[in-house]
Structures are given as structure tokens and as C-alpha cells.
Amino acid sequence: MAGNSRRRGATRKPGSKKGATVGSGGQRRKALEGRGPTPKAEDRVYHAAHKRKVAAEKKAATGQRPGVARGGRGGAGPKGRGAAEEVVAGRNSVLEALRAGIPVEAVYLFSRLDADDRTREILDIVSGRGYELLEVGKPELDRLTDGAVHQGVALRVPPYDYADVDDLLDAAAASGRPPLVVALDGVTDPRNLGAVLRSAGAFGAHGVLVPERRAAGVTASAWKVSAGAAARVPVARATNLVRALGELKKAGCFVVGLDAGGTTAIGDLALATEPLVLVAGSEGRGLSRLVREACDVVASIPIDSDTESLNAAVATAISLYEVARLRATEA
């Protein structure tokens, strides 16, 4: 019956656990408020992003430009930066990169990494050279390496600082020798670029010129193959290779293309002692039509079989050797 307070269960007994408690409304509101927004990763002291932020602030305080390779080149003229940082993952790859002396911004290690001979050598090199070492969790390593097999180790390589065409001529003027520049047309394998850099350093070339698009750049792979030459031989990048070759011709250089159908053998090149630009094309396509038209001479390397061909790195090494030999003969 409505309003019958004597009905069983109509009222709660004093002390019932379901009864109201003093100040319960305020407690409920406080629980609903939560702890606020999640702090940014760089503001959490235990997070790797916070460690990178602190390291960047230290670099800024000491005047070191972040992202520039250690031992980088100076010089006048505008420079072009590489498109992005690169991450090298895996114990063997990281160890080889460190042995080759490529520039390093930071080394990442899994916080619970099982040590072996490779990781111990990695730690010895990192501590000896003063590289930044960050201990991170597996999710962070997976994110940094984009899901690649990292085996608990990765390193970050800064973007390469490209030179300008004028810098190559300045380097030649400072050496007191006629300019000798290597240009690559359509070479897309960074390992070939690294091998060309190694040959350029061995035979006294003043730099390498590459196109900005559809061509290999100075990546970690190029650094490793160059065996340190990438730190000594400047690499210039041109928006338009044909236009850059025209600028070099105006500066007094002769442009010699390397192609199997050349009109003269590279060992008999009469222009070897002059300011010279050697242009090598890709193994399959060779020199493009416009680049070939920009050449003063097209030279070839005599080989035994008509069906065989040489890739850009091998052809460049042989040609640089022949030019160095001819210059030494005339000296």
C-alpha cells in the first residue's frame, strides 16, 4: 500500500552499507575528474623522447648543430640537406656501420639485451667515441626501425650535408691541381655511389656530382662501402645535371662521358691533363641523351667481350686510374 512506511523494505536500517555517507557527492565528483591529460612523451623523464630532448638541448648549449655529421665540411655557398634521418638496425649492420666510421647521432639498445661479442664491441666503440647511448624498450625500437628485425640494436644517422658545385671547384683550386670531378647519371644504388667515393678518394678526385632526383644519395650504405672516403670527398647535388655540367664547362672543365660506344679509349684520352669531369651512367641505360649531348668527348674502356658491361663504380675506378696515370706521365 502506497505510503505505508511499515512495509518491509520501505526504509533502510541505520548503518546499512547502502546508506548515504557524509561528503559522498564530493568524492564521486573527484573520481570523475580523473588525473588530467597524459603528459607528452618528451615530458616523461623515463621516456626515450625525453632523453633525446635533453641531449638536443645539450648540443644547442654547446653550439653544436644537430643533424650535422661529425667532422663535416665547411665552405662557402649554399648546402643541401638530405631528405631525412636514417636508422640502421640489426647487430651486424650496426657493428659494420660503426667500424666504417659513419656519422652517428644516437645508438639505441634494448634495455634487457642479451650481450654477445657483437654487442660488447658496439658498446666499446660507442663509449670510446662518446656517442649518445639510449636504453629503450622493444615497442620504441620497433617504432624507430619501422618493424624491421633490429635484434635489440639500432643507430640513427643524420642527414648528409651536400656541397655545392662551386665547392668542388674551390677544393680543386686549393689543391693546386687541375679539377677532377666525377658525375653520376642515373646511378640509383647507394653502394655504387659509395664505391665511386672510395675510388675518387684514392685517385685524387675533388668531388662527386649527383642529380637530386632519381639517383642514389649518401646513405648509411654509401658510407659503409666508401670505407671513410665519404668524410673526405665532398658530394654535390644538382637539381639539373645537364645544367650543372654546363656550369662546369663555363668554368673551364672538359666533360668526358663514359660509354661502351665511345670514340676514344680512356687510356688514350688527350684531355686527361686538363680540368676534367668524368660522367658515368647506369649499367643498363648508360648515359641519357641530354647528358651525352653535353659531353665534349665520349670515351670507352676496351673490354674483351661485346656482351659484357661494367657498372658505374668499376668503370669510374678504371677511368680515374687512367687519368691519374696520364697526369703523372705528363708531370
Disulfide bonds with the S-S distance in Angstrom:
none
